[in-house]
Amino acid sequence: MTIGKPLSDHEFGSQDTDLKLSVVETCLSTFTKALRRKWPRLWYIDAFAGTGSRTVRVAARGGDLFDEPVP
């Protein structure tokens, strides 16, 4: 983060974030199933969790017969 830059200008996440979350979801689901008999309740704490939102950027493009334009 640049000094003096407001936090509202910072953008969170990317397509890599979606991939990471997909992998983490699969791993935690498998881990939970494997340990379900040992512990009836499991809690996960993500000490490095972000805000839970991300900025999606797509290139502007004109519309065509099938797709609407993206500003």
C-alpha positions in Angstrom: 0.0 0.0 0.0 1.3 3.4 -0.9 1.6 6.0 1.9 -1.1 8.6 1.6 -3.3 6.4 -0.8 -6.8 6.0 0.6 -8.0 2.5 1.3 -11.0 2.9 -1.0 -8.6 3.0 -4.0 -7.2 -0.4 -3.1 -8.5 -3.3 -5.1 -8.8 -6.7 -3.6 -8.5 -10.1 -5.2 -8.1 -11.4 -8.8 -8.9 -14.6 -10.7 -6.2 -16.2 -8.6 -8.3 -15.5 -5.5 -11.2 -17.5 -7.1 -8.8 -20.4 -7.8 -7.4 -20.3 -4.3 -10.8 -20.3 -2.7 -11.9 -23.2 -4.8 -8.9 -25.3 -3.8 -9.3 -24.3 -0.1 -13.0 -25.3 -0.2 -12.1 -28.7 -1.6 -9.4 -29.3 0.9 -11.4 -28.3 3.9 -14.4 -30.3 2.8 -12.2 -33.4 2.4 -10.5 -32.8 5.7 -13.8 -32.3 7.5 -15.2 -35.6 6.1 -12.0 -37.4 7.2 -12.2 -36.1 10.8 -16.0 -36.2 11.2 -15.9 -39.4 13.3 -13.2 -38.1 15.6 -14.7 -34.7 16.4 -18.3 -33.9 15.9 -17.6 -30.2 15.5 -14.7 -28.5 13.8 -13.8 -24.8 13.6 -11.6 -23.2 11.0 -9.9 -19.9 11.6 -8.4 -18.1 8.7 -5.9 -15.7 10.3 -5.1 -14.2 6.9 -8.6 -13.7 5.6 -9.3 -10.6 3.7 -12.5 -8.5 3.4 -14.6 -11.1 1.7 -15.1 -9.0 -1.4 -13.1 -8.4 -4.5 -13.0 -6.0 -7.4 -13.8 -7.7 -10.7 -12.3 -5.9 -13.7 -13.2 -6.7 -17.3 -12.1 -5.0 -20.4 -14.7 -2.6 -22.0 -16.1 -4.0 -25.3 -18.8 -3.3 -27.7 -21.9 -5.4 -27.9 -22.8 -7.8 -30.7 -25.7 -10.0 -31.6 -25.3 -12.2 -28.5 -23.6 -10.1 -25.9 -24.5 -6.7 -24.4 -21.7 -4.0 -24.4 -19.6 -3.7 -21.3 -18.8 -0.1 -20.4 
